[in-house]
Amino acid sequence: MENEQLLKEVTAKAQIWLGDGYDEETRTEVKRMLDAEDKTELIESFYKDLEFGTGGLRGIMGAGTNRMNIYTVGAATQGLANYLKENFKDLPEISVAVGHDVRNNSRKFAEIVADIFSANGIKVYLFDSFRPTPELSFAIRHFGCQSGVNITASHNPKIYNGYKAYWEDGAQIIAPHDVNIINHVNNIKREDIKFDGDKSKIQIIGADVDKIYLEKIKGLSLSPDVIERHKDLKIVYTPIHGTGVELIPDSLRNFGFTNIIHVPEQDIPSGKFPTVESPNPEVPSAMAMAIAKAKEVNADIVMASDPDADRIGCVIRDNSGEYVLLNGNQIVMILLNYIITRNKELGLLKGNEFAVKTIVTTETIKAICDAMNVRLYDCYTGFKWIAAVMRDNEDVLRYLGGGEESYGFLAETFVRDKDAVSACSLMAEACAWAKDKGMDFQAMLADIYMKYGFSHEVGVSVVRPGKSGAEEIQALMKQFRENPPKSLAGSPVTVIKDYATLDLIHTDGKPNEKLDFPCTSNVLQYFTEDGSKVSVRPSGTEPKIKFYMEVKVPMEKPEDYDKCGKLAEAKIEALKKDLGIA
């Protein structure tokens, strides 16, 4: 009976899409779903509306209210346009920047976005072709725009596309604007969307902005003399069919590197991502072709970017000469250690510097910052929160860098989202700097662990689909909150942080404290006596509960690196068992 009612509801919604307000291609697709004997696709496409969340839209492309198409994109843009006109009504002209990645339909969606904004009297700076997400953030700030939109689904599978909305500071939108925009979008009907653009209000941008952006990134270089001595460093780079294909090699050359080795098959921009199952540099299989090329040429370092070139992947050689993938924590740790150490060597540290990491990112970064007298801020997961900390300290402290465990890093203030263009350039520079000191990257990593303690981080996602799964996830969070573990992997839990109440709880009887965060979040953290950290949170977008685990192991000499790794892995397994996820 429940299924019959659902089918009745989705059929009624779908039949509206057969009306004259929808284009012929859409009507044909909807009719095909309605006529099909198997109604699964119809139900999936119409059982709910694709939600405009705090980061925008993300979904499978196709016809329907729960799909990425010109009408869901149109409603999002009309709602955003209405809010911009309300919020910036005193400005003589409102402007936005619009960009897109290489995915199927990305250019089409971007042009529709530009048309709708212009039809609403808003000036649009539209990129002439695909560009990295961070360059869209840069363009918003460069042109003094009030907002921006990038059409991208980041590193999701090829059937997806997405819509990222940005505010005037070049960062993804946070409160109060996020909720206000969502309310406007939710009130949009098909007939409200102004599809007929005003071409006089659309300015095409491209190479001119690339040049300024790349020059600004070049200004981040801290070791041009080192690069000159090691300009022939063997760098293998792959864009994995994405937007980094031109700008990242250009940026590396701009820094002074001359030996950039491509993976030709993956230099071809394509929304089909034909050489990989997933275009995600976090996944070893996505790096397989680049690693094969590295073995062929005996490369010093392998780097990659995801389809919209905001995430960086990195592969180095271990002690046995094998190429191994760095995790996101290690990438952030290496880059911040390099930037801070190099600033110290150059006499640039004045005591007013700061860095930012997310709460689930390695605590080794805190040890590095403490040792160098750099203030470190923790924030929630997501680069919009790193950008918020940057905004709060813009005229007070000097920003050195910020990152998160999910392979994102930002070294500059002229962009407010993670940036693989600058991150790849600085990672190559850090590799040359290590080589100049007689170390390979593995030795540099060991040197960091020697100074600040060996750390090992692992993430585990426990999937619980459906309504019963969502209830189980809620029950697990309730259980962890009401019955926290007394010890983890044999070490007593000494501190509990509950971001739902912003309470910092000491288990040894010390007075509890309040956490200084801008809002609450359903995240729990446990810190143990021996330096382990466990973070638990439900995913905001998928039927998962996520566990972020970090363990510490003493490291007395560089030769102990592999031994420490094995000890750390054993500790991680003990943590999993104690958490009930082994």
C-alpha positions in Angstrom: 0.0 0.0 0.0 2.8 2.4 0.9 4.6 1.6 -2.4 1.3 2.2 -4.3 0.9 5.6 -2.7 4.6 6.5 -3.5 4.1 5.5 -7.1 0.9 7.6 -7.3 2.8 10.6 -5.9 5.8 10.4 -8.2 3.6 9.8 -11.3 1.7 13.0 -10.5 4.9 14.9 -10.1 6.4 13.4 -13.3 3.3 14.2 -15.4 3.8 17.9 -14.6 7.1 17.6 -16.5 5.2 16.6 -19.6 3.8 20.2 -19.8 4.8 23.0 -22.2 7.1 24.5 -19.7 9.6 21.8 -20.2 11.8 21.2 -23.3 11.1 18.3 -25.7 14.2 16.3 -24.6 13.1 16.4 -21.0 9.5 15.5 -21.9 10.7 12.5 -24.0 12.8 11.2 -21.1 10.0 11.6 -18.6 7.5 9.8 -20.9 10.0 7.0 -21.3 10.2 6.6 -17.5 6.4 6.8 -17.1 5.9 4.1 -19.8 8.5 1.7 -18.5 7.3 -1.5 -16.8 10.0 -1.1 -14.1 9.2 2.1 -12.2 12.5 2.2 -10.2 14.0 4.9 -12.3 10.8 7.0 -12.2 10.7 6.7 -8.4 14.4 7.5 -8.0 14.1 10.6 -10.3 10.9 12.1 -8.7 10.4 10.7 -5.1 12.0 13.9 -3.7 13.4 17.3 -4.8 17.1 17.6 -5.2 18.0 19.6 -2.1 19.9 22.9 -2.3 22.0 22.3 0.8 24.6 24.5 2.5 27.1 23.7 -0.3 24.7 23.9 -3.2 23.5 20.9 -5.3 25.0 17.5 -6.1 23.2 14.7 -7.8 22.9 12.2 -10.7 22.3 13.9 -14.1 18.9 13.3 -15.7 15.3 14.4 -15.9 13.3 14.7 -12.7 13.0 16.7 -9.5 15.8 14.6 -7.8 18.2 15.0 -10.7 20.8 17.5 -11.9 19.2 19.2 -15.0 18.5 22.6 -16.4 15.4 23.0 -14.2 16.9 22.1 -10.9 20.0 24.2 -11.8 17.6 26.9 -13.0 15.7 27.0 -9.7 18.9 27.1 -7.7 20.1 30.1 -9.7 16.8 32.0 -9.7 16.7 31.6 -5.9 20.3 32.7 -5.5 19.6 35.7 -7.8 16.6 36.7 -5.8 18.6 36.6 -2.6 21.5 38.6 -4.1 19.0 41.3 -5.3 17.5 41.5 -1.8 20.8 41.4 0.1 22.8 43.8 -2.2 19.9 46.1 -3.2 21.9 49.3 -2.5 24.7 48.4 -5.0 24.5 50.1 -8.4 25.4 46.7 -10.0 25.5 43.2 -8.6 28.0 40.8 -10.2 28.8 37.1 -10.1 31.5 34.8 -11.5 30.6 31.5 -13.1 32.9 28.6 -13.9 32.7 24.8 -14.6 34.7 21.6 -14.8 35.0 19.0 -17.6 32.0 16.9 -16.7 29.2 16.1 -19.1 26.7 19.0 -19.2 28.9 21.3 -17.2 29.3 23.9 -19.9 25.6 23.7 -20.7 24.7 24.2 -17.1 27.2 27.1 -16.7 25.8 28.9 -19.6 22.2 28.5 -18.3 23.4 29.8 -14.9 24.9 32.9 -16.7 21.7 33.4 -18.7 19.5 33.4 -15.6 21.7 35.7 -13.6 21.9 38.2 -16.6 18.1 37.9 -17.1 17.8 39.1 -13.5 19.9 42.2 -14.2 23.1 40.7 -12.7 26.5 41.1 -14.4 28.2 37.8 -15.1 31.9 37.0 -15.6 31.7 33.6 -17.4 34.9 31.6 -18.0 35.4 30.7 -21.7 36.0 27.0 -20.9 36.6 24.7 -17.9 38.8 25.9 -15.1 39.9 24.7 -11.6 37.5 25.5 -8.8 40.0 27.7 -6.9 40.3 30.0 -10.0 36.5 30.6 -9.7 37.1 31.6 -6.1 40.0 33.9 -7.2 37.8 35.5 -9.9 35.1 36.4 -7.4 37.6 38.3 -5.3 39.5 39.7 -8.3 36.4 41.2 -10.0 34.8 42.3 -6.7 31.8 40.0 -7.2 29.0 39.5 -4.7 28.7 35.8 -5.4 29.8 33.0 -7.7 28.8 29.5 -9.0 30.9 26.6 -10.1 29.4 23.7 -11.9 31.3 20.6 -10.6 30.8 17.4 -8.8 34.4 17.3 -7.7 35.7 13.7 -7.6 32.3 12.0 -7.7 31.6 9.3 -10.4 30.9 10.4 -13.9 27.1 10.2 -13.6 27.1 13.1 -11.1 27.3 16.8 -11.5 27.0 19.6 -8.9 26.5 23.3 -8.2 28.7 25.1 -5.7 27.6 28.5 -4.5 30.1 31.1 -3.3 29.8 34.4 -1.4 31.6 37.7 -2.0 34.8 36.7 -0.1 35.3 33.8 -2.6 34.4 31.2 0.0 31.5 28.7 0.0 28.4 30.1 1.7 27.9 29.8 5.5 25.3 31.2 7.9 23.2 33.2 7.7 23.3 33.4 3.9 23.2 29.6 3.4 19.8 29.2 5.1 18.4 32.4 3.6 19.4 31.2 0.1 17.9 27.7 0.7 14.6 29.3 1.7 14.6 31.4 -1.5 15.4 28.4 -3.7 12.7 26.3 -2.1 10.1 28.9 -3.0 11.0 28.8 -6.8 8.5 27.4 -9.2 9.2 26.5 -12.9 7.5 29.6 -14.2 9.6 31.8 -11.9 12.9 30.9 -13.7 14.1 33.5 -16.1 15.9 31.5 -18.8 16.2 34.2 -21.4 19.6 35.8 -20.8 20.8 39.3 -21.5 24.0 38.8 -23.4 25.1 42.4 -22.8 25.5 41.5 -19.2 27.7 38.5 -19.8 31.5 39.1 -20.0 33.6 36.1 -21.2 36.9 35.8 -19.3 39.8 33.4 -19.7 43.5 33.6 -20.4 43.7 37.1 -18.9 42.5 35.9 -15.5 44.7 32.7 -15.8 47.8 34.9 -16.2 47.0 37.0 -13.1 46.1 34.0 -11.0 49.3 32.1 -11.9 51.5 35.1 -11.2 49.9 35.4 -7.8 50.6 31.7 -7.1 54.2 32.2 -8.2 54.5 34.8 -5.5 54.0 32.0 -2.9 57.4 30.5 -3.8 59.7 30.5 -0.8 62.8 28.8 -2.4 63.5 30.1 -6.0 67.2 29.5 -5.4 66.6 25.9 -4.4 64.4 25.4 -7.5 67.2 26.8 -9.7 69.6 24.2 -8.3 67.0 21.4 -8.8 64.9 22.6 -11.7 65.2 19.2 -13.4 63.5 17.4 -10.5 61.5 14.6 -12.1 57.8 15.4 -11.6 55.1 13.1 -12.9 51.7 14.9 -12.9 48.3 13.8 -14.0 45.0 15.8 -14.0 43.0 12.5 -14.3 41.1 14.0 -17.3 40.3 17.1 -15.3 40.7 20.9 -15.3 44.3 20.9 -13.9 45.6 19.8 -17.3 47.0 23.2 -18.3 47.2 25.4 -15.2 49.1 23.0 -12.9 51.9 22.3 -15.5 52.0 26.0 -16.3 52.3 26.8 -12.6 55.1 24.3 -12.1 57.0 25.8 -15.0 56.3 29.3 -13.6 58.0 28.2 -10.4 61.0 27.2 -12.5 60.6 23.4 -12.9 61.6 22.1 -16.3 61.1 18.3 -16.1 57.3 17.9 -15.9 56.4 14.4 -17.1 52.8 13.8 -18.3 50.6 10.8 -18.5 49.3 11.5 -22.0 46.2 9.3 -21.8 45.0 11.2 -18.8 45.8 14.7 -20.2 42.7 14.4 -22.3 39.8 16.3 -20.6 36.8 14.1 -20.5 33.7 13.8 -18.3 33.7 10.1 -19.0 37.1 9.7 -17.1 37.9 6.8 -19.4 41.1 5.5 -17.8 39.8 5.3 -14.2 36.9 3.8 -12.2 36.9 6.9 -10.0 38.6 10.2 -10.8 39.7 10.6 -7.2 43.4 11.0 -6.4 42.7 9.6 -2.9 42.1 6.2 -4.5 45.3 4.2 -5.3 43.8 2.8 -8.6 43.3 6.4 -9.9 47.1 6.9 -9.5 48.1 3.6 -11.1 49.0 5.0 -14.6 51.0 7.9 -13.0 52.9 5.5 -10.8 53.6 3.3 -13.8 55.0 6.4 -15.5 57.0 7.2 -12.4 58.6 3.8 -12.4 59.5 4.1 -16.1 61.3 7.5 -15.6 62.5 7.1 -12.0 60.5 10.1 -10.9 61.2 12.0 -7.7 57.6 12.8 -7.0 54.1 12.0 -8.4 51.2 14.4 -8.2 47.6 14.5 -9.3 44.6 16.7 -9.0 40.9 15.7 -9.0 38.5 16.8 -11.8 38.0 20.3 -10.6 41.6 20.7 -9.4 41.0 21.6 -5.8 42.2 18.3 -4.2 45.9 17.2 -4.5 47.1 13.6 -4.6 50.8 12.8 -4.0 53.0 9.7 -4.3 56.5 9.3 -3.0 59.1 6.5 -2.8 59.4 4.7 0.5 62.5 3.2 2.0 62.3 0.1 -0.2 62.0 2.3 -3.4 58.3 1.5 -3.9 55.9 4.4 -4.8 53.4 4.9 -2.0 50.4 7.2 -1.8 50.5 9.9 0.9 47.3 10.3 2.9 45.6 13.7 3.2 46.9 14.3 6.7 50.5 13.8 5.6 50.1 16.2 2.6 48.8 19.0 4.9 51.5 18.2 7.5 54.3 18.3 4.9 53.1 21.5 3.3 52.6 23.3 6.6 55.9 22.1 8.0 57.7 23.3 4.8 56.0 26.7 4.8 56.5 27.4 8.5 60.1 26.0 8.6 61.0 28.0 5.5 59.5 31.2 6.9 61.6 30.6 10.0 64.8 30.1 7.9 64.1 33.3 6.0 63.5 35.3 9.3 59.9 35.9 8.3 58.2 34.6 11.5 57.2 37.6 13.6 54.9 35.9 16.1 51.7 37.0 14.4 51.2 34.1 12.1 48.4 31.5 12.1 47.4 28.2 10.4 44.1 26.4 10.3 43.1 22.7 10.2 39.9 20.8 10.6 39.1 19.0 13.9 39.5 15.6 12.3 43.0 16.4 10.8 46.2 15.1 12.4 47.3 16.7 15.8 50.9 16.5 14.6 50.2 19.9 12.9 49.5 21.4 16.3 52.9 20.1 17.5 54.6 21.7 14.5 52.8 25.0 15.1 53.4 25.0 18.8 57.2 24.4 18.3 57.4 27.3 15.8 55.2 29.7 17.8 52.5 29.8 15.1 48.9 30.0 16.3 46.7 27.1 15.1 43.0 27.3 14.8 40.7 24.2 14.6 37.5 24.3 12.7 34.7 22.0 11.4 35.2 19.8 8.4 34.9 21.6 5.1 36.9 24.4 3.5 34.2 27.0 4.1 35.1 26.8 7.8 38.8 27.3 7.1 37.8 30.3 5.0 35.7 31.7 7.9 38.7 31.6 10.2 40.8 33.3 7.5 38.1 36.0 7.2 38.0 36.5 11.0 41.8 37.1 11.2 42.2 38.9 7.9 43.5 42.2 9.2 45.0 40.9 12.4 47.3 37.9 11.8 49.3 36.6 8.8 47.9 33.4 7.2 50.5 30.7 6.4 48.2 27.8 5.3 45.3 25.6 6.1 44.2 22.1 5.2 42.0 19.1 5.9 42.5 15.3 5.9 40.4 15.0 2.7 43.4 16.0 0.5 42.7 19.8 0.5 45.2 22.5 1.2 45.3 26.3 0.7 48.5 28.4 0.9 47.2 31.7 -0.2 44.7 34.4 0.8 43.6 35.5 -2.7 41.6 32.2 -2.9 39.2 30.9 -0.3 38.8 27.3 -1.3 41.3 24.4 -1.4 43.7 24.8 -4.3 45.6 22.0 -6.0 47.3 24.5 -8.4 49.2 26.2 -5.6 49.4 23.0 -3.5 51.1 21.0 -6.3 53.5 23.9 -7.0 54.5 24.1 -3.3 54.7 20.3 -2.9 57.2 20.2 -5.8 59.1 23.0 -4.2 59.2 21.2 -0.8 60.5 18.1 -2.6 63.3 20.2 -4.2 64.0 21.8 -0.7 64.4 18.4 0.8 66.7 17.2 -2.0 68.8 20.4 -1.4 69.3 19.2 2.2 70.3 15.7 1.0 67.0 14.1 1.8 64.4 12.4 -0.3 60.7 12.9 0.6 60.6 9.8 2.7 63.5 11.0 4.8 61.8 14.4 5.2 58.7 12.7 6.4 60.7 10.6 8.9 62.4 13.8 10.0 59.0 15.4 10.9 58.0 12.3 12.8 61.3 12.2 14.6 60.7 15.8 15.9 57.0 15.6 16.6 56.2 11.9 17.1 55.0 9.3 14.6 51.4 9.5 13.8 49.1 7.2 11.7 45.6 8.1 10.6 42.9 5.9 9.2 39.3 6.7 8.3 36.5 4.1 8.5 32.9 4.6 7.2 30.2 2.3 8.4 27.3 2.3 5.9 23.8 1.9 7.2 21.3 2.5 4.3 17.6 3.3 4.4 15.3 4.5 7.2 16.4 1.8 9.6 20.0 2.6 8.9 19.4 6.3 9.7 17.8 5.3 13.0 20.8 2.9 13.7 23.2 5.8 13.1 21.3 8.0 15.5 21.3 5.3 18.1 25.1 4.8 17.7 25.7 8.5 18.2 23.4 8.4 21.3 25.3 5.4 22.7 28.7 7.0 22.1 27.5 10.2 23.7 25.8 8.6 26.8 28.3 5.8 27.3 31.7 7.0 26.1 34.6 4.6 26.2 36.8 4.7 29.3 39.9 3.6 27.4 40.9 3.1 23.7 43.6 0.7 22.6 44.7 0.3 26.2 45.1 4.0 27.0 42.6 5.9 29.2 40.4 8.5 27.6 41.3 11.8 29.2 39.3 14.4 27.2 35.9 14.2 25.5 34.8 16.9 23.1 31.1 17.0 22.2 30.4 19.6 19.5 26.7 19.1 19.7 26.8 20.8 23.1 30.2 22.5 22.7 31.3 20.8 25.9 35.0 19.9 26.6 34.9 17.2 29.3 37.9 16.2 31.4 37.6 12.7 32.8 40.1 13.3 35.6 37.9 15.6 37.5 39.2 18.9 36.2 36.5 21.6 35.5 34.8 21.2 32.2 35.2 23.9 29.5 33.2 25.3 26.6 34.5 24.9 23.0 34.9 28.1 21.1 33.0 27.3 17.8 30.6 29.4 15.8 27.8 26.8 15.9 27.1 23.2 17.1 27.7 20.0 15.1 27.0 16.4 15.7 30.6 15.3 16.2 32.2 13.5 19.2 35.9 13.3 19.9 37.9 11.2 22.4 41.5 11.9 23.3 43.6 9.4 25.1 46.5 9.6 27.5 49.0 8.3 24.9 48.0 10.8 22.2 45.4 8.9 20.2 42.3 10.7 18.9 39.0 9.3 17.6 36.4 11.5 15.9 32.9 10.2 15.3 30.2 11.8 13.1 27.4 10.9 10.9 27.8 11.9 7.2 25.8 14.8 6.1 25.2 13.5 2.6 25.4 9.7 2.8 23.9 6.9 5.0 27.2 6.5 6.9 28.7 7.0 10.3 32.4 8.1 10.0 35.2 7.3 12.3 38.5 9.2 12.0 41.3 7.5 14.0 44.8 8.8 14.8 47.4 7.0 16.9 50.8 8.1 18.1 53.9 6.0 18.4 57.3 7.1 19.8 60.0 7.2 17.1 63.7 7.3 18.3 65.5 7.1 15.0 64.7 7.4 11.2 65.3 3.6 10.7 62.4 2.9 13.0 59.9 4.3 10.4 58.6 0.9 9.2 58.6 -0.6 12.7 56.5 2.4 13.9 54.1 1.9 11.0 53.4 -1.7 12.0 53.0 -0.7 15.7 50.6 2.0 14.7 48.6 -0.3 12.5 48.2 -2.7 15.4 47.0 0.2 17.5 44.4 1.1 14.9 43.1 -2.4 14.9 42.7 -2.3 18.7 40.9 1.0 18.3 38.5 -0.5 15.8 37.8 -3.4 18.2 37.1 -1.1 21.1 34.7 1.0 18.9 32.9 -2.1 17.7 33.9 -1.5 14.0 36.5 -4.2 13.6 
